[in-house]
Amino acid sequence: MSSLLAQLSPSITNLIRLDHTQVLSAFHQYEVGSSPRLKKGLADKVCLAIEIHTQLEEEIFYPALRLVADDEVLRKSTPEHDEMRGLISRLRAMAVEDPAFDDTFFSLMRHVMHHVADEETQLLPAAERLIPEQLAELGSRMTRRRFELAGRRTPEYASSMARSFSAGALLSAGSAVLSGVHLLTRHRHGAGPLGRTRPGRAV
């Protein structure tokens, strides 16, 4: 079963790229003029994602790569993670209304973007060149470990996700749900697709 899971799993390098994309997307949603609730939700979401991502890399990806490569980018990766953790600790200790909150968040963003650039241009291609036969198994291990780490922090995930939606996004989601309920109700009472009444039914 584990070998089958390894074959079906995305490679560890693609999982890392996906994490990068998701975090950078959250960064780009953050605006100084946004509501404190939205800013806090996005910051918490980013911090949690980075904490889990860095732990996964340090437990699974970096050790596998160190066995076949002694690279300066690899050597400095864990200290860079430590710098990110320091910024995350500062963010978590701040009120979102603190004038330094935005600057600290943007400092974290700059650190992450620099780190991501190094990984995507050097470490990930190196792994795909040097250990291609291990990437699926490492991806499977990362997926299993992610579930373990994320499962312990489900309340944090739920809270940050709820706050990281703007009022407009929440309104759109609510409207979509109401529209779905309306269509289902019409369907149950005899209306066919696109609101047309089925033959033999009274309008």
Sequence and secondary structure as in RCSB ss.txt:
>XXXX:A:sequence
MSSLLAQLSPSITNLIRLDHTQVLSAFHQYEVGSSPRLKKGLADKVCLAIEIHTQLEEEIFYPALRLVADDEVLR
KSTPEHDEMRGLISRLRAMAVEDPAFDDTFFSLMRHVMHHVADEETQLLPAAERLIPEQLAELGSRMTRRRFELA
GRRTPEYASSMARSFSAGALLSAGSAVLSGVHLLTRHRHGAGPLGRTRPGRAV
>XXXX:A:secstr
 HHHHHHHS  HHHHHHHHHHHHHHHHHH  TTS HHHHHHHHHHHHHHHHHHHHHIIIIIHHHHHTT   HHHH
HHHHHHHHHHHHHHHHHHS TTSTHHHHHHHHHHHHHHHHHHHIIIIIHHHHHHH GGGHHHHHHHHHHHHHHHH
HTTHHHHHHHHHHTS HHHHHHHHHHHHHHHHHHHHHHTTB GGG B TT   
